[in-house]
């Protein structure tokens, strides 16, 4: 799926890609690899679908309760 016109730079188009998502929580840093996204071909702006954003939220909720300092997971894996 290709979308026209990047919302950020207005010059590029969004293309399907994957990215690495980083987030700092209260107790730990989480890194999620291979996250599906739409990425601007010009400026690199990242956009997530609603379903991907919801899954990222689930990862965040679970990660905070099981991680001590750093958690690295693959998007395709299930988190305990």
mmCIF file of the N, C-alpha and C atoms, coordinates in Angstrom:
data_MODEL
# 
_entry.id   MODEL 
# 
loop_
_atom_site.group_PDB 
_atom_site.id 
_atom_site.type_symbol 
_atom_site.label_atom_id 
_atom_site.label_alt_id 
_atom_site.label_comp_id 
_atom_site.label_asym_id 
_atom_site.label_entity_id 
_atom_site.label_seq_id 
_atom_site.pdbx_PDB_ins_code 
_atom_site.Cartn_x 
_atom_site.Cartn_y 
_atom_site.Cartn_z 
_atom_site.occupancy 
_atom_site.B_iso_or_equiv 
_atom_site.pdbx_formal_charge 
_atom_site.auth_seq_id 
_atom_site.auth_comp_id 
_atom_site.auth_asym_id 
_atom_site.auth_atom_id 
_atom_site.pdbx_PDB_model_num 
ATOM 1   N N  . UNK A 1 1  ? 0.839  -1.187  0.000  1.00 0.00 ? 1  UNK A N  1 
ATOM 2   C CA . UNK A 1 1  ? 0.000  0.000   0.000  1.00 0.00 ? 1  UNK A CA 1 
ATOM 3   C C  . UNK A 1 1  ? 0.883  1.250   0.000  1.00 0.00 ? 1  UNK A C  1 
ATOM 4   N N  . UNK A 1 2  ? 0.654  2.142   -0.920 1.00 0.00 ? 2  UNK A N  1 
ATOM 5   C CA . UNK A 1 2  ? 1.412  3.392   -0.990 1.00 0.00 ? 2  UNK A CA 1 
ATOM 6   C C  . UNK A 1 2  ? 0.435  4.540   -0.802 1.00 0.00 ? 2  UNK A C  1 
ATOM 7   N N  . UNK A 1 3  ? 0.769  5.428   0.109  1.00 0.00 ? 3  UNK A N  1 
ATOM 8   C CA . UNK A 1 3  ? -0.062 6.607   0.335  1.00 0.00 ? 3  UNK A CA 1 
ATOM 9   C C  . UNK A 1 3  ? 0.604  7.799   -0.330 1.00 0.00 ? 3  UNK A C  1 
ATOM 10  N N  . UNK A 1 4  ? -0.159 8.721   -0.776 1.00 0.00 ? 4  UNK A N  1 
ATOM 11  C CA . UNK A 1 4  ? 0.375  9.933   -1.379 1.00 0.00 ? 4  UNK A CA 1 
ATOM 12  C C  . UNK A 1 4  ? 0.725  10.946  -0.306 1.00 0.00 ? 4  UNK A C  1 
ATOM 13  N N  . UNK A 1 5  ? 1.696  11.751  -0.555 1.00 0.00 ? 5  UNK A N  1 
ATOM 14  C CA . UNK A 1 5  ? 2.026  12.930  0.218  1.00 0.00 ? 5  UNK A CA 1 
ATOM 15  C C  . UNK A 1 5  ? 2.225  12.718  1.723  1.00 0.00 ? 5  UNK A C  1 
ATOM 16  N N  . UNK A 1 6  ? 3.464  12.778  2.127  1.00 0.00 ? 6  UNK A N  1 
ATOM 17  C CA . UNK A 1 6  ? 3.838  12.671  3.541  1.00 0.00 ? 6  UNK A CA 1 
ATOM 18  C C  . UNK A 1 6  ? 3.175  13.793  4.343  1.00 0.00 ? 6  UNK A C  1 
ATOM 19  N N  . UNK A 1 7  ? 2.679  13.463  5.499  1.00 0.00 ? 7  UNK A N  1 
ATOM 20  C CA . UNK A 1 7  ? 2.035  14.458  6.353  1.00 0.00 ? 7  UNK A CA 1 
ATOM 21  C C  . UNK A 1 7  ? 3.042  15.452  6.923  1.00 0.00 ? 7  UNK A C  1 
ATOM 22  N N  . UNK A 1 8  ? 4.312  15.061  6.974  1.00 0.00 ? 8  UNK A N  1 
ATOM 23  C CA . UNK A 1 8  ? 5.337  15.907  7.570  1.00 0.00 ? 8  UNK A CA 1 
ATOM 24  C C  . UNK A 1 8  ? 6.017  16.826  6.543  1.00 0.00 ? 8  UNK A C  1 
ATOM 25  N N  . UNK A 1 9  ? 6.644  16.210  5.528  1.00 0.00 ? 9  UNK A N  1 
ATOM 26  C CA . UNK A 1 9  ? 7.419  17.010  4.566  1.00 0.00 ? 9  UNK A CA 1 
ATOM 27  C C  . UNK A 1 9  ? 6.625  17.405  3.324  1.00 0.00 ? 9  UNK A C  1 
ATOM 28  N N  . UNK A 1 10 ? 5.508  16.728  3.077  1.00 0.00 ? 10 UNK A N  1 
ATOM 29  C CA . UNK A 1 10 ? 4.632  16.980  1.919  1.00 0.00 ? 10 UNK A CA 1 
ATOM 30  C C  . UNK A 1 10 ? 5.254  16.608  0.573  1.00 0.00 ? 10 UNK A C  1 
ATOM 31  N N  . UNK A 1 11 ? 6.517  16.134  0.565  1.00 0.00 ? 11 UNK A N  1 
ATOM 32  C CA . UNK A 1 11 ? 7.192  15.810  -0.691 1.00 0.00 ? 11 UNK A CA 1 
ATOM 33  C C  . UNK A 1 11 ? 7.269  14.317  -0.969 1.00 0.00 ? 11 UNK A C  1 
ATOM 34  N N  . UNK A 1 12 ? 7.452  13.526  0.074  1.00 0.00 ? 12 UNK A N  1 
ATOM 35  C CA . UNK A 1 12 ? 7.610  12.093  -0.101 1.00 0.00 ? 12 UNK A CA 1 
ATOM 36  C C  . UNK A 1 12 ? 6.285  11.356  -0.070 1.00 0.00 ? 12 UNK A C  1 
ATOM 37  N N  . UNK A 1 13 ? 6.356  10.071  -0.360 1.00 0.00 ? 13 UNK A N  1 
ATOM 38  C CA . UNK A 1 13 ? 5.188  9.200   -0.257 1.00 0.00 ? 13 UNK A CA 1 
ATOM 39  C C  . UNK A 1 13 ? 5.493  8.119   0.771  1.00 0.00 ? 13 UNK A C  1 
ATOM 40  N N  . UNK A 1 14 ? 4.457  7.627   1.422  1.00 0.00 ? 14 UNK A N  1 
ATOM 41  C CA . UNK A 1 14 ? 4.637  6.562   2.403  1.00 0.00 ? 14 UNK A CA 1 
ATOM 42  C C  . UNK A 1 14 ? 4.732  5.215   1.703  1.00 0.00 ? 14 UNK A C  1 
ATOM 43  N N  . UNK A 1 15 ? 5.689  4.409   2.133  1.00 0.00 ? 15 UNK A N  1 
ATOM 44  C CA . UNK A 1 15 ? 5.851  3.053   1.628  1.00 0.00 ? 15 UNK A CA 1 
ATOM 45  C C  . UNK A 1 15 ? 5.877  2.097   2.815  1.00 0.00 ? 15 UNK A C  1 
ATOM 46  N N  . UNK A 1 16 ? 5.462  0.851   2.585  1.00 0.00 ? 16 UNK A N  1 
ATOM 47  C CA . UNK A 1 16 ? 5.500  -0.149  3.647  1.00 0.00 ? 16 UNK A CA 1 
ATOM 48  C C  . UNK A 1 16 ? 6.942  -0.465  3.985  1.00 0.00 ? 16 UNK A C  1 
ATOM 49  N N  . UNK A 1 17 ? 7.226  -0.556  5.285  1.00 0.00 ? 17 UNK A N  1 
ATOM 50  C CA . UNK A 1 17 ? 8.578  -0.822  5.749  1.00 0.00 ? 17 UNK A CA 1 
ATOM 51  C C  . UNK A 1 17 ? 8.501  -1.430  7.147  1.00 0.00 ? 17 UNK A C  1 
ATOM 52  N N  . UNK A 1 18 ? 9.661  -1.656  7.735  1.00 0.00 ? 18 UNK A N  1 
ATOM 53  C CA . UNK A 1 18 ? 9.738  -2.026  9.145  1.00 0.00 ? 18 UNK A CA 1 
ATOM 54  C C  . UNK A 1 18 ? 10.721 -1.075  9.816  1.00 0.00 ? 18 UNK A C  1 
ATOM 55  N N  . UNK A 1 19 ? 10.568 -0.939  11.121 1.00 0.00 ? 19 UNK A N  1 
ATOM 56  C CA . UNK A 1 19 ? 11.430 -0.045  11.875 1.00 0.00 ? 19 UNK A CA 1 
ATOM 57  C C  . UNK A 1 19 ? 11.719 -0.657  13.239 1.00 0.00 ? 19 UNK A C  1 
ATOM 58  N N  . UNK A 1 20 ? 12.622 -0.051  13.967 1.00 0.00 ? 20 UNK A N  1 
ATOM 59  C CA . UNK A 1 20 ? 12.892 -0.432  15.343 1.00 0.00 ? 20 UNK A CA 1 
ATOM 60  C C  . UNK A 1 20 ? 12.307 0.644   16.235 1.00 0.00 ? 20 UNK A C  1 
ATOM 61  N N  . UNK A 1 21 ? 11.481 0.237   17.190 1.00 0.00 ? 21 UNK A N  1 
ATOM 62  C CA . UNK A 1 21 ? 10.768 1.146   18.082 1.00 0.00 ? 21 UNK A CA 1 
ATOM 63  C C  . UNK A 1 21 ? 11.497 1.200   19.424 1.00 0.00 ? 21 UNK A C  1 
ATOM 64  N N  . UNK A 1 22 ? 11.793 2.397   19.900 1.00 0.00 ? 22 UNK A N  1 
ATOM 65  C CA . UNK A 1 22 ? 12.463 2.600   21.191 1.00 0.00 ? 22 UNK A CA 1 
ATOM 66  C C  . UNK A 1 22 ? 11.521 3.354   22.118 1.00 0.00 ? 22 UNK A C  1 
ATOM 67  N N  . UNK A 1 23 ? 11.493 2.950   23.390 1.00 0.00 ? 23 UNK A N  1 
ATOM 68  C CA . UNK A 1 23 ? 10.688 3.675   24.364 1.00 0.00 ? 23 UNK A CA 1 
ATOM 69  C C  . UNK A 1 23 ? 11.339 3.564   25.738 1.00 0.00 ? 23 UNK A C  1 
ATOM 70  N N  . UNK A 1 24 ? 11.316 4.648   26.474 1.00 0.00 ? 24 UNK A N  1 
ATOM 71  C CA . UNK A 1 24 ? 11.832 4.636   27.841 1.00 0.00 ? 24 UNK A CA 1 
ATOM 72  C C  . UNK A 1 24 ? 10.643 4.656   28.790 1.00 0.00 ? 24 UNK A C  1 
ATOM 73  N N  . UNK A 1 25 ? 10.546 3.616   29.605 1.00 0.00 ? 25 UNK A N  1 
ATOM 74  C CA . UNK A 1 25 ? 9.494  3.510   30.596 1.00 0.00 ? 25 UNK A CA 1 
ATOM 75  C C  . UNK A 1 25 ? 10.054 3.914   31.957 1.00 0.00 ? 25 UNK A C  1 
ATOM 76  N N  . UNK A 1 26 ? 9.233  3.856   32.988 1.00 0.00 ? 26 UNK A N  1 
ATOM 77  C CA . UNK A 1 26 ? 9.707  4.226   34.328 1.00 0.00 ? 26 UNK A CA 1 
ATOM 78  C C  . UNK A 1 26 ? 10.884 3.388   34.767 1.00 0.00 ? 26 UNK A C  1 
ATOM 79  N N  . UNK A 1 27 ? 10.780 2.073   34.585 1.00 0.00 ? 27 UNK A N  1 
ATOM 80  C CA . UNK A 1 27 ? 11.781 1.156   35.122 1.00 0.00 ? 27 UNK A CA 1 
ATOM 81  C C  . UNK A 1 27 ? 12.750 0.598   34.090 1.00 0.00 ? 27 UNK A C  1 
ATOM 82  N N  . UNK A 1 28 ? 12.478 0.789   32.812 1.00 0.00 ? 28 UNK A N  1 
ATOM 83  C CA . UNK A 1 28 ? 13.335 0.154   31.819 1.00 0.00 ? 28 UNK A CA 1 
ATOM 84  C C  . UNK A 1 28 ? 13.252 0.843   30.458 1.00 0.00 ? 28 UNK A C  1 
ATOM 85  N N  . UNK A 1 29 ? 14.153 0.439   29.602 1.00 0.00 ? 29 UNK A N  1 
ATOM 86  C CA . UNK A 1 29 ? 14.164 0.863   28.201 1.00 0.00 ? 29 UNK A CA 1 
ATOM 87  C C  . UNK A 1 29 ? 13.717 -0.343  27.395 1.00 0.00 ? 29 UNK A C  1 
ATOM 88  N N  . UNK A 1 30 ? 12.803 -0.149  26.448 1.00 0.00 ? 30 UNK A N  1 
ATOM 89  C CA . UNK A 1 30 ? 12.344 -1.245  25.606 1.00 0.00 ? 30 UNK A CA 1 
ATOM 90  C C  . UNK A 1 30 ? 12.692 -0.950  24.152 1.00 0.00 ? 30 UNK A C  1 
ATOM 91  N N  . UNK A 1 31 ? 13.146 -1.991  23.469 1.00 0.00 ? 31 UNK A N  1 
ATOM 92  C CA . UNK A 1 31 ? 13.469 -1.919  22.042 1.00 0.00 ? 31 UNK A CA 1 
ATOM 93  C C  . UNK A 1 31 ? 12.677 -3.022  21.365 1.00 0.00 ? 31 UNK A C  1 
ATOM 94  N N  . UNK A 1 32 ? 11.871 -2.655  20.375 1.00 0.00 ? 32 UNK A N  1 
ATOM 95  C CA . UNK A 1 32 ? 11.076 -3.635  19.642 1.00 0.00 ? 32 UNK A CA 1 
ATOM 96  C C  . UNK A 1 32 ? 11.534 -3.596  18.185 1.00 0.00 ? 32 UNK A C  1 
ATOM 97  N N  . UNK A 1 33 ? 12.071 -4.718  17.722 1.00 0.00 ? 33 UNK A N  1 
ATOM 98  C CA . UNK A 1 33 ? 12.607 -4.802  16.368 1.00 0.00 ? 33 UNK A CA 1 
ATOM 99  C C  . UNK A 1 33 ? 11.541 -5.276  15.381 1.00 0.00 ? 33 UNK A C  1 
ATOM 100 N N  . UNK A 1 34 ? 11.721 -4.919  14.124 1.00 0.00 ? 34 UNK A N  1 
ATOM 101 C CA . UNK A 1 34 ? 10.876 -5.386  13.011 1.00 0.00 ? 34 UNK A CA 1 
ATOM 102 C C  . UNK A 1 34 ? 9.416  -4.966  13.128 1.00 0.00 ? 34 UNK A C  1 
ATOM 103 N N  . UNK A 1 35 ? 9.171  -3.740  13.555 1.00 0.00 ? 35 UNK A N  1 
ATOM 104 C CA . UNK A 1 35 ? 7.808  -3.230  13.687 1.00 0.00 ? 35 UNK A CA 1 
ATOM 105 C C  . UNK A 1 35 ? 7.317  -2.754  12.313 1.00 0.00 ? 35 UNK A C  1 
ATOM 106 N N  . UNK A 1 36 ? 6.181  -3.288  11.831 1.00 0.00 ? 36 UNK A N  1 
ATOM 107 C CA . UNK A 1 36 ? 5.643  -2.827  10.548 1.00 0.00 ? 36 UNK A CA 1 
ATOM 108 C C  . UNK A 1 36 ? 5.236  -1.353  10.635 1.00 0.00 ? 36 UNK A C  1 
ATOM 109 N N  . UNK A 1 37 ? 5.508  -0.612  9.581  1.00 0.00 ? 37 UNK A N  1 
ATOM 110 C CA . UNK A 1 37 ? 5.164  0.811   9.572  1.00 0.00 ? 37 UNK A CA 1 
ATOM 111 C C  . UNK A 1 37 ? 5.012  1.295   8.142  1.00 0.00 ? 37 UNK A C  1 
ATOM 112 N N  . UNK A 1 38 ? 4.597  2.535   8.026  1.00 0.00 ? 38 UNK A N  1 
ATOM 113 C CA . UNK A 1 38 ? 4.623  3.248   6.762  1.00 0.00 ? 38 UNK A CA 1 
ATOM 114 C C  . UNK A 1 38 ? 5.702  4.317   6.939  1.00 0.00 ? 38 UNK A C  1 
ATOM 115 N N  . UNK A 1 39 ? 6.644  4.380   5.999  1.00 0.00 ? 39 UNK A N  1 
ATOM 116 C CA . UNK A 1 39 ? 7.788  5.283   6.131  1.00 0.00 ? 39 UNK A CA 1 
ATOM 117 C C  . UNK A 1 39 ? 7.871  6.197   4.910  1.00 0.00 ? 39 UNK A C  1 
ATOM 118 N N  . UNK A 1 40 ? 8.079  7.490   5.156  1.00 0.00 ? 40 UNK A N  1 
ATOM 119 C CA . UNK A 1 40 ? 8.192  8.453   4.063  1.00 0.00 ? 40 UNK A CA 1 
ATOM 120 C C  . UNK A 1 40 ? 9.478  8.212   3.275  1.00 0.00 ? 40 UNK A C  1 
ATOM 121 N N  . UNK A 1 41 ? 9.350  8.193   1.972  1.00 0.00 ? 41 UNK A N  1 
ATOM 122 C CA . UNK A 1 41 ? 10.499 7.961   1.092  1.00 0.00 ? 41 UNK A CA 1 
ATOM 123 C C  . UNK A 1 41 ? 11.474 9.138   1.084  1.00 0.00 ? 41 UNK A C  1 
ATOM 124 N N  . UNK A 1 42 ? 11.054 10.311  1.518  1.00 0.00 ? 42 UNK A N  1 
ATOM 125 C CA . UNK A 1 42 ? 11.916 11.492  1.514  1.00 0.00 ? 42 UNK A CA 1 
ATOM 126 C C  . UNK A 1 42 ? 12.507 11.802  2.885  1.00 0.00 ? 42 UNK A C  1 
ATOM 127 N N  . UNK A 1 43 ? 11.649 11.979  3.886  1.00 0.00 ? 43 UNK A N  1 
ATOM 128 C CA . UNK A 1 43 ? 12.134 12.453  5.198  1.00 0.00 ? 43 UNK A CA 1 
ATOM 129 C C  . UNK A 1 43 ? 12.244 11.356  6.250  1.00 0.00 ? 43 UNK A C  1 
ATOM 130 N N  . UNK A 1 44 ? 11.705 10.162  5.960  1.00 0.00 ? 44 UNK A N  1 
ATOM 131 C CA . UNK A 1 44 ? 11.802 9.057   6.904  1.00 0.00 ? 44 UNK A CA 1 
ATOM 132 C C  . UNK A 1 44 ? 10.759 9.071   8.011  1.00 0.00 ? 44 UNK A C  1 
ATOM 133 N N  . UNK A 1 45 ? 9.799  9.984   7.947  1.00 0.00 ? 45 UNK A N  1 
ATOM 134 C CA . UNK A 1 45 ? 8.724  10.044  8.943  1.00 0.00 ? 45 UNK A CA 1 
ATOM 135 C C  . UNK A 1 45 ? 8.036  8.684   9.023  1.00 0.00 ? 45 UNK A C  1 
ATOM 136 N N  . UNK A 1 46 ? 7.788  8.222   10.255 1.00 0.00 ? 46 UNK A N  1 
ATOM 137 C CA . UNK A 1 46 ? 7.179  6.912   10.494 1.00 0.00 ? 46 UNK A CA 1 
ATOM 138 C C  . UNK A 1 46 ? 5.720  7.090   10.903 1.00 0.00 ? 46 UNK A C  1 
ATOM 139 N N  . UNK A 1 47 ? 4.857  6.223   10.353 1.00 0.00 ? 47 UNK A N  1 
ATOM 140 C CA . UNK A 1 47 ? 3.454  6.221   10.732 1.00 0.00 ? 47 UNK A CA 1 
ATOM 141 C C  . UNK A 1 47 ? 3.051  4.762   10.961 1.00 0.00 ? 47 UNK A C  1 
ATOM 142 N N  . UNK A 1 48 ? 2.279  4.519   12.038 1.00 0.00 ? 48 UNK A N  1 
ATOM 143 C CA . UNK A 1 48 ? 1.822  3.174   12.363 1.00 0.00 ? 48 UNK A CA 1 
ATOM 144 C C  . UNK A 1 48 ? 0.329  3.047   12.112 1.00 0.00 ? 48 UNK A C  1 
ATOM 145 N N  . UNK A 1 49 ? -0.112 1.842   11.735 1.00 0.00 ? 49 UNK A N  1 
ATOM 146 C CA . UNK A 1 49 ? -1.541 1.582   11.640 1.00 0.00 ? 49 UNK A CA 1 
ATOM 147 C C  . UNK A 1 49 ? -2.101 1.492   13.059 1.00 0.00 ? 49 UNK A C  1 
ATOM 148 N N  . UNK A 1 50 ? -3.397 1.554   13.186 1.00 0.00 ? 50 UNK A N  1 
ATOM 149 C CA . UNK A 1 50 ? -4.046 1.461   14.494 1.00 0.00 ? 50 UNK A CA 1 
ATOM 150 C C  . UNK A 1 50 ? -3.721 0.118   15.148 1.00 0.00 ? 50 UNK A C  1 
ATOM 151 N N  . UNK A 1 51 ? -3.778 -0.963  14.394 1.00 0.00 ? 51 UNK A N  1 
ATOM 152 C CA . UNK A 1 51 ? -3.512 -2.283  14.980 1.00 0.00 ? 51 UNK A CA 1 
ATOM 153 C C  . UNK A 1 51 ? -2.074 -2.410  15.469 1.00 0.00 ? 51 UNK A C  1 
ATOM 154 N N  . UNK A 1 52 ? -1.119 -1.849  14.750 1.00 0.00 ? 52 UNK A N  1 
ATOM 155 C CA . UNK A 1 52 ? 0.281  -1.881  15.192 1.00 0.00 ? 52 UNK A CA 1 
ATOM 156 C C  . UNK A 1 52 ? 0.443  -1.024  16.443 1.00 0.00 ? 52 UNK A C  1 
ATOM 157 N N  . UNK A 1 53 ? -0.151 0.156   16.469 1.00 0.00 ? 53 UNK A N  1 
ATOM 158 C CA . UNK A 1 53 ? -0.062 1.027   17.649 1.00 0.00 ? 53 UNK A CA 1 
ATOM 159 C C  . UNK A 1 53 ? -0.659 0.344   18.878 1.00 0.00 ? 53 UNK A C  1 
ATOM 160 N N  . UNK A 1 54 ? -1.769 -0.377  18.688 1.00 0.00 ? 54 UNK A N  1 
ATOM 161 C CA . UNK A 1 54 ? -2.382 -1.094  19.807 1.00 0.00 ? 54 UNK A CA 1 
ATOM 162 C C  . UNK A 1 54 ? -1.463 -2.200  20.321 1.00 0.00 ? 54 UNK A C  1 
ATOM 163 N N  . UNK A 1 55 ? -0.820 -2.923  19.411 1.00 0.00 ? 55 UNK A N  1 
ATOM 164 C CA . UNK A 1 55 ? 0.096  -3.985  19.826 1.00 0.00 ? 55 UNK A CA 1 
ATOM 165 C C  . UNK A 1 55 ? 1.310  -3.390  20.543 1.00 0.00 ? 55 UNK A C  1 
ATOM 166 N N  . UNK A 1 56 ? 1.811  -2.255  20.082 1.00 0.00 ? 56 UNK A N  1 
ATOM 167 C CA . UNK A 1 56 ? 2.921  -1.592  20.769 1.00 0.00 ? 56 UNK A CA 1 
ATOM 168 C C  . UNK A 1 56 ? 2.513  -1.212  22.194 1.00 0.00 ? 56 UNK A C  1 
ATOM 169 N N  . UNK A 1 57 ? 1.292  -0.727  22.367 1.00 0.00 ? 57 UNK A N  1 
ATOM 170 C CA . UNK A 1 57 ? 0.783  -0.399  23.702 1.00 0.00 ? 57 UNK A CA 1 
ATOM 171 C C  . UNK A 1 57 ? 0.749  -1.639  24.592 1.00 0.00 ? 57 UNK A C  1 
ATOM 172 N N  . UNK A 1 58 ? 0.336  -2.780  24.032 1.00 0.00 ? 58 UNK A N  1 
ATOM 173 C CA . UNK A 1 58 ? 0.322  -4.029  24.788 1.00 0.00 ? 58 UNK A CA 1 
ATOM 174 C C  . UNK A 1 58 ? 1.732  -4.411  25.227 1.00 0.00 ? 58 UNK A C  1 
ATOM 175 N N  . UNK A 1 59 ? 2.698  -4.281  24.305 1.00 0.00 ? 59 UNK A N  1 
ATOM 176 C CA . UNK A 1 59 ? 4.094  -4.560  24.646 1.00 0.00 ? 59 UNK A CA 1 
ATOM 177 C C  . UNK A 1 59 ? 4.538  -3.672  25.811 1.00 0.00 ? 59 UNK A C  1 
ATOM 178 N N  . UNK A 1 60 ? 4.199  -2.390  25.751 1.00 0.00 ? 60 UNK A N  1 
ATOM 179 C CA . UNK A 1 60 ? 4.604  -1.448  26.799 1.00 0.00 ? 60 UNK A CA 1 
ATOM 180 C C  . UNK A 1 60 ? 4.016  -1.833  28.156 1.00 0.00 ? 60 UNK A C  1 
ATOM 181 N N  . UNK A 1 61 ? 2.736  -2.169  28.169 1.00 0.00 ? 61 UNK A N  1 
ATOM 182 C CA . UNK A 1 61 ? 2.073  -2.546  29.418 1.00 0.00 ? 61 UNK A CA 1 
ATOM 183 C C  . UNK A 1 61 ? 2.722  -3.768  30.050 1.00 0.00 ? 61 UNK A C  1 
ATOM 184 N N  . UNK A 1 62 ? 2.992  -4.774  29.236 1.00 0.00 ? 62 UNK A N  1 
ATOM 185 C CA . UNK A 1 62 ? 3.574  -6.013  29.752 1.00 0.00 ? 62 UNK A CA 1 
ATOM 186 C C  . UNK A 1 62 ? 5.053  -5.849  30.095 1.00 0.00 ? 62 UNK A C  1 
ATOM 187 N N  . UNK A 1 63 ? 5.772  -5.077  29.304 1.00 0.00 ? 63 UNK A N  1 
ATOM 188 C CA . UNK A 1 63 ? 7.215  -4.917  29.501 1.00 0.00 ? 63 UNK A CA 1 
ATOM 189 C C  . UNK A 1 63 ? 7.537  -4.301  30.850 1.00 0.00 ? 63 UNK A C  1 
ATOM 190 N N  . UNK A 1 64 ? 6.743  -3.329  31.251 1.00 0.00 ? 64 UNK A N  1 
ATOM 191 C CA . UNK A 1 64 ? 7.019  -2.637  32.503 1.00 0.00 ? 64 UNK A CA 1 
ATOM 192 C C  . UNK A 1 64 ? 6.955  -3.580  33.702 1.00 0.00 ? 64 UNK A C  1 
ATOM 193 N N  . UNK A 1 65 ? 6.137  -4.604  33.622 1.00 0.00 ? 65 UNK A N  1 
ATOM 194 C CA . UNK A 1 65 ? 6.002  -5.518  34.751 1.00 0.00 ? 65 UNK A CA 1 
ATOM 195 C C  . UNK A 1 65 ? 7.043  -6.634  34.753 1.00 0.00 ? 65 UNK A C  1 
ATOM 196 N N  . UNK A 1 66 ? 7.696  -6.916  33.599 1.00 0.00 ? 66 UNK A N  1 
ATOM 197 C CA . UNK A 1 66 ? 8.645  -8.034  33.569 1.00 0.00 ? 66 UNK A CA 1 
ATOM 198 C C  . UNK A 1 66 ? 10.106 -7.632  33.386 1.00 0.00 ? 66 UNK A C  1 
ATOM 199 N N  . UNK A 1 67 ? 10.365 -6.418  32.953 1.00 0.00 ? 67 UNK A N  1 
ATOM 200 C CA . UNK A 1 67 ? 11.739 -6.016  32.653 1.00 0.00 ? 67 UNK A CA 1 
ATOM 201 C C  . UNK A 1 67 ? 12.364 -5.275  33.824 1.00 0.00 ? 67 UNK A C  1 
ATOM 202 N N  . UNK A 1 68 ? 13.669 -5.465  33.986 1.00 0.00 ? 68 UNK A N  1 
ATOM 203 C CA . UNK A 1 68 ? 14.365 -4.754  35.054 1.00 0.00 ? 68 UNK A CA 1 
ATOM 204 C C  . UNK A 1 68 ? 15.013 -3.466  34.547 1.00 0.00 ? 68 UNK A C  1 
ATOM 205 N N  . UNK A 1 69 ? 15.783 -3.550  33.464 1.00 0.00 ? 69 UNK A N  1 
ATOM 206 C CA . UNK A 1 69 ? 16.410 -2.344  32.925 1.00 0.00 ? 69 UNK A CA 1 
ATOM 207 C C  . UNK A 1 69 ? 16.246 -2.210  31.426 1.00 0.00 ? 69 UNK A C  1 
ATOM 208 N N  . UNK A 1 70 ? 16.435 -3.328  30.715 1.00 0.00 ? 70 UNK A N  1 
ATOM 209 C CA . UNK A 1 70 ? 16.400 -3.285  29.254 1.00 0.00 ? 70 UNK A CA 1 
ATOM 210 C C  . UNK A 1 70 ? 15.672 -4.514  28.742 1.00 0.00 ? 70 UNK A C  1 
ATOM 211 N N  . UNK A 1 71 ? 14.764 -4.313  27.794 1.00 0.00 ? 71 UNK A N  1 
ATOM 212 C CA . UNK A 1 71 ? 14.044 -5.407  27.163 1.00 0.00 ? 71 UNK A CA 1 
ATOM 213 C C  . UNK A 1 71 ? 14.115 -5.204  25.659 1.00 0.00 ? 71 UNK A C  1 
ATOM 214 N N  . UNK A 1 72 ? 14.592 -6.226  24.960 1.00 0.00 ? 72 UNK A N  1 
ATOM 215 C CA . UNK A 1 72 ? 14.665 -6.203  23.495 1.00 0.00 ? 72 UNK A CA 1 
ATOM 216 C C  . UNK A 1 72 ? 13.825 -7.360  22.989 1.00 0.00 ? 72 UNK A C  1 
ATOM 217 N N  . UNK A 1 73 ? 12.821 -7.072  22.169 1.00 0.00 ? 73 UNK A N  1 
ATOM 218 C CA . UNK A 1 73 ? 11.945 -8.118  21.636 1.00 0.00 ? 73 UNK A CA 1 
ATOM 219 C C  . UNK A 1 73 ? 11.722 -7.901  20.147 1.00 0.00 ? 73 UNK A C  1 
ATOM 220 N N  . UNK A 1 74 ? 11.282 -8.959  19.501 1.00 0.00 ? 74 UNK A N  1 
ATOM 221 C CA . UNK A 1 74 ? 10.904 -8.892  18.107 1.00 0.00 ? 74 UNK A CA 1 
ATOM 222 C C  . UNK A 1 74 ? 9.400  -8.666  18.055 1.00 0.00 ? 74 UNK A C  1 
ATOM 223 N N  . UNK A 1 75 ? 8.926  -7.797  17.227 1.00 0.00 ? 75 UNK A N  1 
ATOM 224 C CA . UNK A 1 75 ? 7.499  -7.474  17.107 1.00 0.00 ? 75 UNK A CA 1 
ATOM 225 C C  . UNK A 1 75 ? 6.668  -8.732  16.877 1.00 0.00 ? 75 UNK A C  1 
ATOM 226 N N  . UNK A 1 76 ? 7.202  -9.659  16.145 1.00 0.00 ? 76 UNK A N  1 
ATOM 227 C CA . UNK A 1 76 ? 6.469  -10.879 15.798 1.00 0.00 ? 76 UNK A CA 1 
ATOM 228 C C  . UNK A 1 76 ? 6.374  -11.875 16.959 1.00 0.00 ? 76 UNK A C  1 
ATOM 229 N N  . UNK A 1 77 ? 7.178  -11.684 18.001 1.00 0.00 ? 77 UNK A N  1 
ATOM 230 C CA . UNK A 1 77 ? 7.153  -12.569 19.166 1.00 0.00 ? 77 UNK A CA 1 
ATOM 231 C C  . UNK A 1 77 ? 6.079  -12.140 20.135 1.00 0.00 ? 77 UNK A C  1 
ATOM 232 N N  . UNK A 1 78 ? 5.635  -13.074 20.946 1.00 0.00 ? 78 UNK A N  1 
ATOM 233 C CA . UNK A 1 78 ? 4.700  -12.744 22.017 1.00 0.00 ? 78 UNK A CA 1 
ATOM 234 C C  . UNK A 1 78 ? 5.514  -12.415 23.260 1.00 0.00 ? 78 UNK A C  1 
ATOM 235 N N  . UNK A 1 79 ? 5.038  -11.445 24.006 1.00 0.00 ? 79 UNK A N  1 
ATOM 236 C CA . UNK A 1 79 ? 5.695  -11.071 25.245 1.00 0.00 ? 79 UNK A CA 1 
ATOM 237 C C  . UNK A 1 79 ? 4.903  -11.719 26.388 1.00 0.00 ? 79 UNK A C  1 
ATOM 238 N N  . UNK A 1 80 ? 5.614  -12.248 27.360 1.00 0.00 ? 80 UNK A N  1 
ATOM 239 C CA . UNK A 1 80 ? 4.975  -13.005 28.459 1.00 0.00 ? 80 UNK A CA 1 
ATOM 240 C C  . UNK A 1 80 ? 3.839  -12.277 29.113 1.00 0.00 ? 80 UNK A C  1 
# 
